C-alpha cells in the first residue's frame, strides 16, 4: 500500500472513530442538561442553537418593496 492510500485509510479510521464518539456523546446530552442549573442549561442551549436552527438575517424595511403603485 502506498503512502497516499495509507493516509486515506488512516483519515477514514480517525473520522469513523470520532463519529462514533460524537454519536455516543450526543445521545448523553439530555442527561447532562438535566444535571445543570437553569442558567447553565440556557447558556449551553444558546451555544448549540446555531447548529440546529437557521440564522435569522435582518432585512431593510424597504427591501423588496414596490415603491410605485
VENJO-V790156 format. One record per pair of residues at least 4 apart in sequence whose ideal C-beta (glycine too) atoms are under 7 Angstrom apart, sorted by the first residue. I is the first residue (numbers start at 0). GAP is how many residues later the second one is. Records with the same first field share a line. If there is no record, write none. Layout:
I->GAP / GAP
//
This chain:
0->4 / 5
2->4
3->4
4->4
5->4
6->4
7->4
8->4
9->4
10->4
11->4
12->4
13->4
14->4
15->4
16->4
17->4
18->4
19->4
20->4
21->4
22->4
23->4
27->4
28->4
29->4
32->8 / 11
35->4 / 5 / 8
36->4
37->4
38->4
39->4
40->4
41->4
42->4
43->4
44->4
47->4
48->4
49->5
58->4
//
